[in-house]
Amino acid sequence: MKIYHLKTCDTCRKAIKALRAAGHEPELHDVRADGLTPALLTSLEKALGYEALVNKKSTTWRGLTDDQKSGLSRETAITLLAANPTLMKRPVIENDSAYTVGWTKSVQERYGI
C-alpha cells in the first residue's frame, strides 16, 4: 500500500493514522516533498481520470489563471499537477494496483476501517 499525501493535510493524517490502526503499513509519498513525475501522473490519470485528480476546491486551484482553469484537459492537468503537486486531490491510495482518492466512508470501508 502506498499513500500519496501532504504531511500538512489533516485528512491525509487521519487516513494514515486509521490505516495504521487497522494493521496496514503504508509507504508514504509526500507529493510536495517527493514530487510527482510525469510517468506517475500519467499512470494515476489512466487509472482515475484527470477530473478525479484535480482538486478544484484547493487554494492552489484558486491561484491559477482563468486560462489555466478553462483549458483543463488530460494533458494540461498532468502538466499543472507536475508543476503544482498540491493541486492533487488527496490522499490517493494505491493498493494492489488499484487506486482510491479521498477519505470518504466508502474508501474507509474498502480498507477495513
C-alpha positions in Angstrom: 0.0 0.0 0.0 1.2 3.5 -0.9 -0.3 6.8 0.1 0.3 10.0 -1.9 -0.3 12.7 0.6 0.7 16.1 2.1 2.2 15.9 5.5 0.3 19.1 6.4 -3.1 17.8 5.3 -5.4 16.9 8.2 -7.4 14.4 6.1 -4.2 12.7 5.0 -3.0 12.5 8.6 -6.3 11.0 9.6 -6.2 8.4 6.8 -2.6 7.4 7.7 -3.4 7.0 11.3 -6.6 5.0 10.7 -4.9 2.7 8.2 -2.0 2.0 10.6 -4.5 1.3 13.4 -6.3 -1.2 11.1 -3.0 -3.0 10.6 -1.8 -1.5 7.3 1.8 -0.3 7.0 1.6 2.2 4.1 4.6 3.5 2.2 4.2 7.3 2.3 4.9 9.6 -0.6 4.6 13.3 0.2 3.6 15.0 -3.1 5.2 18.3 -2.1 8.5 17.0 -0.8 8.8 14.0 -3.1 7.1 15.4 -6.2 5.0 13.9 -8.9 6.7 12.6 -12.0 5.0 12.8 -15.4 5.1 8.9 -15.5 3.4 8.6 -12.1 0.8 11.3 -13.1 0.1 9.5 -16.4 -0.4 6.2 -14.5 -2.7 7.9 -12.0 -4.6 9.7 -14.7 -5.2 6.4 -16.6 -6.5 4.7 -13.5 -8.6 7.6 -12.1 -9.1 10.2 -14.9 -7.8 13.7 -14.7 -11.1 15.1 -13.3 -10.7 12.9 -10.2 -7.2 14.0 -9.6 -7.6 17.8 -9.8 -8.8 19.4 -6.6 -10.9 22.3 -7.8 -11.6 23.4 -4.2 -8.0 23.9 -3.3 -6.1 27.1 -2.7 -3.8 26.1 -5.5 -6.7 25.9 -8.0 -8.0 29.3 -6.9 -4.5 30.7 -7.6 -4.4 29.5 -11.2 -5.2 31.9 -14.1 -8.6 31.8 -15.8 -6.9 30.4 -18.9 -5.4 27.5 -17.0 -8.7 26.7 -15.4 -10.8 26.9 -18.6 -8.4 25.0 -20.7 -8.2 21.9 -18.4 -7.7 18.7 -20.4 -5.8 15.5 -19.7 -2.5 17.0 -20.9 -2.9 20.3 -19.1 -4.0 18.5 -15.9 -0.8 16.4 -15.9 1.3 19.5 -16.6 -0.4 21.5 -13.9 -0.2 18.7 -11.3 3.6 18.2 -12.1 4.2 21.9 -11.5 1.7 22.2 -8.6 1.5 18.9 -6.7 -0.7 20.4 -4.0 -3.4 20.7 -6.7 -3.9 16.9 -6.5 -6.9 15.6 -4.5 -5.7 13.5 -1.6 -5.0 11.2 -0.2 -4.5 8.9 -3.2 -4.1 5.4 -2.0 -2.6 2.7 -4.2 -3.2 -0.9 -3.1 -2.8 -4.0 -5.2 -2.6 -1.9 -8.4 -6.0 -0.2 -7.6 -6.4 3.4 -6.6 -8.8 5.4 -4.4 -9.0 9.2 -4.0 -10.1 11.0 -0.8 -11.1 9.6 2.6 -14.8 9.0 2.2 -16.8 6.4 4.1 -16.6 4.1 1.0 -12.8 4.4 0.9 -12.6 3.7 4.6 -14.8 0.6 4.2 -12.6 -0.6 1.4 -9.6 -0.7 3.7 -11.5 -2.3 6.6 -12.0 0.9 8.7 
